[in-house]
Amino acid sequence: MKIKVIKKIPETARNVVVLADKKSDIKYLPCKKVIPFMKENFGKEEMQSVKTPKHNMFVVKTKGTGLEKIRKFAYKIHSELKDIEKEIVVYGENDKDLEAFIEGLYLSDYQFLKYFSDKDKKKNKLNSIKVTGIGQKKINELKNLIESVLWARTLVNEPVSYLDAERLAMELHKKTQNDGLKVKVLHKKNIVNLRMGGLLAVNKGSEIPPTFTIMEWKPKNAKNKKPVVLVGKGIVYDTGGLSLKPTPHSMDLMKSDMAGAAMMAGTMDAISKNNLPVWVIALIPATDNRPGKNAYAPGDVIKMYDGTTVEVLNTDAEGRMILADAIAYANQYKPEVIIDAATLTGAAVRAIGDKAAIVMGNAPKKYIQNLQKAGKKVHERLVEFPFWDEWKDEMKSDIADMKNIGTGNAGMITAGKFLEHFAKHPYIHIDIAGPAFLETAQDYKGKGGTGFGVRLMYQFLKEL
């Protein structure tokens, strides 16, 4: 979608949205006949619309409305116009309101049409936004960020028949190599040499070798002396392994099990395109989890990258196995904080559903608070769960240093405590299992991969 900043609304504009902070803003509508009617109803309606043979006009009252409502109004307007109009003109006087509206409109326009034979017919007609009242620099930053979110959505929506571990690494390298990012892909030989036992164990049932992608953004003006290290779970498909999942509403959705990797890769894409002055490293371990070949089995003991031995009691608890190696690898950077994101547990979904993600960790309180503040701004909310050491006891094994599952209660927390063991620096765990992939469309978030977390992490890093 094209976005262009203009000085004023053209008289010939057919589709016009006025973000009105006050009643007098309605005068900017191109059709003078409807202005008195719109003004009369301004105090009664949060959003008004009038259609004439020549115009589709909308007034969104912004004072006291809240940015999330503005995003949702944008979604409603997009739904009305997407199939019949090519261009929309937006007027406003408040940057934040305009950014929220354009964000909602642009995110609503996402379509994953790659595999339709008639994709040209299904494609939205609406393809241009003209906006007045905001600077081009802010529009460029917003457009770059949204495009990174949409890229993350596409990665999640791609089936494993296309996006296996090797293709994921290739896509990360191809997408980001022109943004000033340093991207290095470690292949199976390198991973074996590093003795990443968790990643190699999960990969044993697969025909496709694993990858481990390292992405680094280190501008000369970075304001942090120690890097923030992001870790994203890259299970490109999860059958559960020998602990096989049931198919309905479980295995059939598991192409989305790499949404943590998409979130962190999308974040790196956005911060590099917008030249944020922060030093950030992202680590993406990737494989599928299958019951074939010499698949790892319940009862196996795996030696991890840092030397920890882990008794495997459930091969479907595979995400923490690959994340643990990546988190241990992150220690070498002596980071300011390690933050991982993963579609890790069904327990997280059962606890809070798909309206937010769960966050926990041992990092200084300011980091989790700042993540939550960032999440509130972009409406990608985080709910903090307790992280008491008592849950470590559930991860003790009778025959190894640890086991890979707890007793079944508080599964999202025991998973976090398992991962904490491998972090020797301040650590935060985000379980995005609920909001990362939606089976039913939810306004501008759409259906399928949502790109959850990219805007959240971008906002957090921007304010670091």
C-alpha positions as CSV (number, residue, x, y, z in Angstrom):
1,M,0.0,0.0,0.0
2,K,1.3,3.5,-0.9
3,I,1.2,6.3,1.7
4,K,1.7,9.9,0.6
5,V,1.7,13.1,2.7
6,I,-0.3,15.9,1.1
7,K,-0.8,19.6,2.2
8,K,-4.6,19.7,2.0
9,I,-7.6,17.5,1.0
10,P,-8.2,17.8,-2.8
11,E,-11.7,18.9,-3.7
12,T,-11.9,15.9,-6.0
13,A,-11.3,13.4,-3.2
14,R,-13.9,10.7,-3.2
15,N,-13.1,8.9,0.1
16,V,-12.3,11.2,3.0
17,V,-11.8,10.5,6.7
18,V,-11.6,13.4,9.1
19,L,-10.1,12.6,12.5
20,A,-11.9,15.3,14.4
21,D,-10.7,16.4,17.8
22,K,-13.3,19.2,17.8
23,K,-16.5,19.9,15.9
24,S,-15.0,22.6,13.8
25,D,-12.6,20.0,12.2
26,I,-15.6,18.7,10.2
27,K,-15.3,21.6,7.8
28,Y,-12.5,19.8,6.0
29,L,-15.0,17.4,4.4
30,P,-15.3,18.0,0.6
31,C,-19.1,17.9,0.6
32,K,-20.5,21.0,2.2
33,K,-24.1,19.8,2.2
34,V,-23.4,17.1,4.9
35,I,-21.3,19.2,7.2
36,P,-24.2,20.6,9.3
37,F,-25.6,17.0,9.7
38,M,-22.1,15.7,10.8
39,K,-21.7,18.6,13.3
40,E,-25.1,18.0,14.8
41,N,-24.3,14.4,15.5
42,F,-20.7,15.0,16.6
43,G,-21.5,14.8,20.3
44,K,-23.6,11.6,19.9
45,E,-21.5,9.3,17.6
46,E,-17.8,8.3,17.9
47,M,-17.8,7.5,14.2
48,Q,-20.2,8.9,11.5
49,S,-20.4,8.1,7.8
50,V,-22.3,9.6,4.9
51,K,-22.3,8.3,1.4
52,T,-23.3,10.4,-1.7
53,P,-23.0,9.5,-5.4
54,K,-19.7,11.4,-5.4
55,H,-18.3,10.9,-1.9
56,N,-17.8,8.4,1.0
57,M,-17.2,10.5,4.0
58,F,-16.3,9.5,7.6
59,V,-15.8,11.5,10.8
60,V,-14.0,9.8,13.6
61,K,-14.2,11.7,16.9
62,T,-10.7,11.3,18.5
63,K,-10.9,13.3,21.8
64,G,-11.0,10.8,24.6
65,T,-11.5,7.9,22.2
66,G,-8.1,6.1,22.6
67,L,-5.7,4.9,20.0
68,E,-6.9,1.3,19.9
69,K,-10.5,2.4,19.1
70,I,-9.1,4.6,16.3
71,R,-7.2,1.6,14.9
72,K,-10.5,-0.4,15.0
73,F,-12.4,2.4,13.3
74,A,-9.8,2.3,10.5
75,Y,-10.5,-1.4,10.2
76,K,-14.2,-0.7,9.8
77,I,-13.7,1.9,7.2
78,H,-11.2,-0.4,5.3
79,S,-13.8,-3.2,5.4
80,E,-16.3,-0.9,3.7
81,L,-14.0,0.4,1.0
82,K,-11.4,-2.3,0.3
83,D,-13.3,-3.9,-2.6
84,I,-14.7,-0.9,-4.3
85,E,-12.3,2.1,-3.9
86,K,-8.6,2.6,-4.8
87,E,-7.7,5.6,-2.6
88,I,-8.5,7.1,0.7
89,V,-7.6,10.6,2.0
90,V,-7.2,11.2,5.8
91,Y,-7.1,14.5,7.6
92,G,-6.1,15.1,11.2
93,E,-4.1,17.4,13.4
94,N,-2.7,15.0,16.0
95,D,0.3,12.8,15.0
96,K,-0.6,10.0,17.4
97,D,-4.2,9.8,16.2
98,L,-3.1,9.8,12.5
99,E,-0.4,7.2,13.2
100,A,-3.0,4.9,14.9
101,F,-5.5,5.3,12.1
102,I,-3.0,4.6,9.3
103,E,-1.6,1.7,11.4
104,G,-5.1,0.2,11.6
105,L,-5.8,0.8,7.9
106,Y,-2.5,-0.6,6.7
107,L,-2.6,-3.7,9.0
108,S,-6.2,-4.4,7.9
109,D,-5.1,-4.5,4.3
110,Y,-2.9,-7.5,4.7
111,Q,-3.7,-10.6,2.6
112,F,-1.9,-13.9,2.2
113,L,-2.9,-14.9,-1.3
114,K,0.2,-16.7,-2.5
115,Y,-1.5,-20.1,-3.0
116,F,-4.8,-19.0,-4.5
117,S,-5.0,-19.6,-8.3
118,D,-7.3,-16.5,-8.6
119,K,-5.3,-14.3,-6.3
120,D,-5.6,-11.3,-8.6
121,K,-9.4,-11.4,-8.2
122,K,-9.2,-11.7,-4.4
123,K,-6.7,-8.8,-4.0
124,N,-8.0,-5.7,-2.3
125,K,-8.7,-2.8,-4.6
126,L,-7.7,-0.2,-2.0
127,N,-4.0,0.5,-2.5
128,S,-3.3,4.2,-1.7
129,I,-3.5,6.4,1.4
130,K,-3.1,10.2,1.2
131,V,-2.7,11.9,4.5
132,T,-2.5,15.5,5.7
133,G,-1.4,16.9,9.1
134,I,1.7,14.7,9.7
135,G,5.3,14.8,8.5
136,Q,6.8,12.5,5.9
137,K,9.5,11.3,8.4
138,K,6.9,9.9,10.8
139,I,5.0,8.3,7.9
140,N,8.2,6.6,6.6
141,E,9.0,5.2,10.1
142,L,5.5,3.9,10.5
143,K,5.4,2.3,7.0
144,N,8.7,0.6,7.6
145,L,7.4,-0.8,10.9
146,I,4.1,-2.0,9.5
147,E,5.8,-3.7,6.6
148,S,8.0,-5.6,9.0
149,V,4.9,-6.8,10.9
150,L,3.3,-7.9,7.6
151,W,6.5,-9.8,6.7
152,A,6.4,-11.5,10.1
153,R,2.7,-12.5,9.4
154,T,3.7,-14.0,6.0
155,L,6.5,-16.1,7.6
156,V,4.0,-17.5,10.1
157,N,1.4,-18.2,7.4
158,E,3.8,-20.0,5.1
159,P,3.4,-23.8,5.3
160,V,6.4,-26.0,6.1
161,S,6.2,-27.4,2.6
162,Y,7.8,-24.1,1.7
163,L,9.3,-22.7,4.9
164,D,11.5,-25.3,6.4
165,A,14.4,-24.5,8.7
166,E,16.8,-23.9,5.8
167,R,14.3,-21.7,3.9
168,L,13.6,-19.7,7.1
169,A,17.3,-18.9,7.5
170,M,17.5,-18.0,3.8
171,E,14.4,-15.7,4.1
172,L,16.0,-13.9,7.1
173,H,19.2,-13.4,5.3
174,K,17.6,-12.3,2.0
175,K,15.1,-9.8,3.7
176,T,17.6,-8.1,5.9
177,Q,20.9,-8.0,4.0
178,N,20.3,-4.6,2.5
179,D,19.3,-2.9,5.8
180,G,22.7,-2.7,7.3
181,L,22.2,-5.8,9.4
182,K,24.9,-8.4,9.8
183,V,23.3,-11.8,9.3
184,K,25.2,-15.1,9.7
185,V,23.6,-18.5,9.3
186,L,25.1,-21.6,11.0
187,H,24.3,-24.9,9.4
188,K,24.2,-28.4,10.8
189,K,28.0,-28.9,10.7
190,N,28.5,-25.7,12.7
191,I,25.7,-26.6,15.1
192,V,27.3,-30.0,15.7
193,N,30.7,-28.4,16.3
194,L,29.1,-26.1,18.8
195,R,27.5,-29.1,20.5
196,M,24.0,-27.6,20.7
197,G,22.5,-30.8,22.0
198,G,18.9,-29.5,22.4
199,L,18.6,-28.2,18.8
200,L,20.2,-31.3,17.4
201,A,18.0,-33.6,19.5
202,V,14.8,-32.1,18.3
203,N,16.1,-32.2,14.7
204,K,16.9,-36.0,14.8
205,G,13.4,-36.9,13.5
206,S,13.6,-34.5,10.5
207,E,14.8,-34.9,6.9
208,I,15.8,-31.2,6.9
209,P,18.9,-30.1,8.8
210,P,18.6,-27.4,11.5
211,T,19.8,-23.8,11.2
212,F,20.9,-21.2,13.7
213,T,20.7,-17.6,12.5
214,I,22.5,-14.7,14.1
215,M,21.3,-11.2,13.3
216,E,23.1,-8.1,14.6
217,W,22.3,-4.4,14.4
218,K,25.0,-2.3,15.9
219,P,24.9,1.3,14.7
220,K,27.8,3.7,15.6
221,N,25.5,5.8,17.7
222,A,24.0,3.0,19.7
223,K,23.0,4.2,23.2
224,N,23.5,0.9,25.0
225,K,27.0,-0.3,25.7
226,K,25.8,-3.9,26.2
227,P,23.6,-5.5,23.6
228,V,20.0,-6.5,24.0
229,V,19.8,-10.2,22.9
230,L,16.5,-11.4,21.4
231,V,15.8,-15.1,21.0
232,G,13.0,-16.4,18.9
233,K,11.7,-20.0,18.8
234,G,11.9,-21.3,15.2
235,I,10.0,-24.6,15.2
236,V,8.8,-24.4,11.6
237,Y,6.5,-27.3,12.2
238,D,5.6,-29.3,15.3
239,T,4.1,-32.7,15.2
240,G,5.0,-33.2,18.8
241,G,7.6,-35.8,17.8
242,L,7.1,-39.2,19.3
243,S,4.8,-37.5,21.9
244,L,2.5,-37.0,18.9
245,K,-0.1,-34.2,19.0
246,P,-3.8,-34.8,18.1
247,T,-4.6,-33.2,14.7
248,P,-7.8,-31.1,15.1
249,H,-6.9,-27.6,16.3
250,S,-3.5,-28.7,17.3
251,M,-1.1,-30.2,14.8
252,D,-2.9,-28.6,11.9
253,L,-2.0,-25.1,13.2
254,M,1.6,-25.9,13.9
255,K,3.2,-24.1,11.0
256,S,2.7,-21.2,13.4
257,D,5.2,-22.6,15.9
258,M,7.9,-20.3,14.6
259,A,6.0,-17.1,15.4
260,G,8.6,-16.2,18.1
261,A,11.3,-16.3,15.4
262,A,9.1,-14.2,13.1
263,M,8.5,-11.7,15.9
264,M,12.2,-11.2,16.6
265,A,13.2,-11.2,12.9
266,G,10.5,-8.7,12.1
267,T,11.8,-6.5,15.0
268,M,15.3,-6.6,13.6
269,D,14.0,-5.7,10.2
270,A,12.1,-2.7,11.6
271,I,14.9,-1.3,13.8
272,S,17.4,-1.5,11.0
273,K,15.2,0.1,8.3
274,N,14.4,2.9,10.8
275,N,18.0,3.2,12.0
276,L,17.2,3.0,15.7
277,P,20.3,3.8,17.8
278,V,20.3,0.6,19.8
279,W,22.6,-2.4,19.7
280,V,20.5,-5.6,19.3
281,I,21.4,-9.2,18.5
282,A,18.7,-11.8,17.5
283,L,19.3,-15.5,17.7
284,I,17.0,-17.8,15.7
285,P,17.4,-21.6,16.3
286,A,15.2,-23.5,13.7
287,T,14.1,-27.0,12.9
288,D,10.9,-29.0,12.6
289,N,9.9,-31.6,15.2
290,R,8.9,-35.0,13.7
291,P,8.7,-38.6,14.8
292,G,10.7,-39.9,11.9
293,K,14.2,-41.3,11.4
294,N,16.1,-41.6,14.7
295,A,13.8,-39.2,16.6
296,Y,14.6,-38.3,20.1
297,A,12.4,-40.1,22.6
298,P,10.9,-39.8,26.1
299,G,13.5,-41.0,28.5
300,D,16.5,-39.8,26.5
301,V,19.1,-37.6,28.3
302,I,20.4,-34.7,26.2
303,K,23.6,-32.8,26.9
304,M,22.9,-29.1,26.1
305,Y,25.2,-26.4,24.7
306,D,26.3,-25.3,28.1
307,G,26.9,-28.8,29.4
308,T,23.6,-29.2,31.3
309,T,22.0,-32.6,31.0
310,V,18.3,-32.8,30.4
311,E,16.0,-35.8,30.8
312,V,13.4,-35.7,28.0
313,L,10.0,-36.7,29.3
314,N,7.9,-35.2,26.5
315,T,9.2,-34.6,23.0
316,D,6.4,-32.1,22.5
317,A,8.2,-29.8,24.9
318,E,10.7,-29.2,22.2
319,G,10.6,-25.4,22.0
320,R,12.4,-25.0,25.3
321,M,15.1,-27.5,24.1
322,I,16.1,-25.3,21.2
323,L,15.6,-22.0,23.1
324,A,17.8,-23.3,25.9
325,D,20.8,-23.7,23.5
326,A,20.2,-20.3,22.0
327,I,19.9,-18.6,25.4
328,A,23.1,-20.3,26.6
329,Y,24.8,-19.1,23.4
330,A,23.6,-15.5,24.2
331,N,25.7,-15.4,27.4
332,Q,28.9,-14.9,25.4
333,Y,27.7,-11.4,24.4
334,K,27.4,-10.3,28.1
335,P,24.1,-8.7,27.3
336,E,22.2,-6.0,29.1
337,V,19.2,-8.3,29.0
338,I,18.1,-11.5,27.2
339,I,14.5,-11.6,25.9
340,D,13.0,-14.7,24.3
341,A,9.6,-15.0,22.6
342,A,7.9,-18.3,21.8
343,T,4.6,-20.0,21.2
344,L,5.7,-22.2,24.0
345,T,2.7,-23.6,26.0
346,G,-0.9,-24.4,25.8
347,A,-1.0,-23.4,29.5
348,A,-0.5,-19.8,28.4
349,V,-3.5,-19.9,26.1
350,R,-5.7,-21.5,28.8
351,A,-4.6,-18.9,31.3
352,I,-5.3,-15.7,29.4
353,G,-6.5,-16.7,25.9
354,D,-5.5,-14.8,22.8
355,K,-5.9,-11.2,24.0
356,A,-2.4,-10.9,25.4
357,A,0.9,-12.6,25.9
358,I,2.5,-13.7,29.2
359,V,5.7,-12.2,30.5
360,M,8.0,-13.3,33.3
361,G,11.6,-13.1,34.2
362,N,14.4,-12.2,36.7
363,A,15.6,-9.0,35.0
364,P,15.4,-5.7,36.9
365,K,11.7,-4.6,37.2
366,K,12.2,-1.7,34.9
367,Y,12.6,-3.9,31.9
368,I,9.3,-5.8,32.3
369,Q,7.5,-2.6,33.2
370,N,8.9,-0.9,30.1
371,L,7.8,-3.9,28.0
372,Q,4.3,-3.6,29.5
373,K,4.2,0.1,28.8
374,A,5.3,-0.4,25.2
375,G,2.7,-3.2,24.8
376,K,-0.1,-0.9,26.2
377,K,0.9,1.8,23.6
378,V,0.6,-0.5,20.7
379,H,-2.1,-2.7,22.2
380,E,0.1,-5.8,22.3
381,R,-0.4,-6.3,26.0
382,L,1.7,-8.4,28.4
383,V,0.5,-9.9,31.6
384,E,3.2,-10.6,34.2
385,F,3.2,-13.9,35.9
386,P,5.1,-14.8,39.1
387,F,8.6,-16.3,38.7
388,W,9.3,-17.7,42.1
389,D,12.2,-20.1,42.6
390,E,9.8,-22.8,44.1
391,W,9.0,-23.7,40.5
392,K,12.6,-24.8,39.9
393,D,12.0,-27.8,42.1
394,E,9.5,-29.2,39.6
395,M,12.2,-29.3,36.9
396,K,14.6,-31.6,38.9
397,S,15.2,-35.0,37.4
398,D,16.1,-38.2,39.1
399,I,18.8,-39.1,36.5
400,A,20.0,-35.8,35.1
401,D,20.5,-32.2,35.9
402,M,16.9,-31.3,34.8
403,K,13.9,-32.6,33.1
404,N,12.1,-30.9,30.3
405,I,8.5,-30.7,31.7
406,G,7.0,-30.1,35.2
407,T,4.1,-31.7,36.9
408,G,1.5,-30.2,34.7
409,N,0.4,-27.3,36.8
410,A,1.5,-23.7,35.9
411,G,3.1,-25.1,32.8
412,M,3.9,-21.7,31.4
413,I,5.9,-20.8,34.5
414,T,7.8,-24.1,34.8
415,A,8.8,-23.7,31.1
416,G,10.1,-20.2,31.9
417,K,12.0,-21.5,34.9
418,F,13.6,-24.2,32.8
419,L,14.8,-21.6,30.3
420,E,16.0,-19.3,33.1
421,H,18.6,-21.9,34.1
422,F,20.5,-21.3,30.9
423,A,20.6,-17.5,31.1
424,K,23.6,-16.1,33.1
425,H,22.5,-12.5,32.5
426,P,19.2,-10.7,33.2
427,Y,16.4,-12.7,31.5
428,I,12.8,-12.2,30.3
429,H,10.5,-14.8,28.8
430,I,7.5,-14.0,26.7
431,D,5.0,-16.7,25.9
432,I,3.0,-15.6,22.8
433,A,1.1,-18.8,22.2
434,G,-2.3,-17.1,22.4
435,P,-2.1,-14.0,20.2
436,A,0.5,-15.2,17.6
437,F,-2.0,-17.0,15.4
438,L,-5.8,-16.5,15.3
439,E,-8.3,-19.0,14.0
440,T,-11.0,-16.3,13.7
441,A,-10.3,-12.9,12.3
442,Q,-10.0,-10.1,14.9
443,D,-10.3,-6.7,13.4
444,Y,-7.0,-5.3,12.0
445,K,-5.1,-8.3,13.4
446,G,-6.7,-10.5,10.8
447,K,-6.9,-14.3,10.7
448,G,-3.8,-16.5,10.8
449,G,-0.4,-15.1,11.7
450,T,-0.8,-11.7,13.4
451,G,2.8,-10.5,13.6
452,F,2.3,-10.1,17.3
453,G,5.2,-8.6,19.2
454,V,7.0,-6.7,16.4
455,R,5.4,-3.4,17.3
456,L,5.8,-4.2,21.0
457,M,9.5,-4.9,20.7
458,Y,10.1,-2.0,18.4
459,Q,8.4,0.4,20.9
460,F,10.4,-1.1,23.8
461,L,13.7,-0.7,22.0
462,K,12.9,2.7,20.7
463,E,12.5,3.9,24.3
464,L,15.3,1.9,25.8
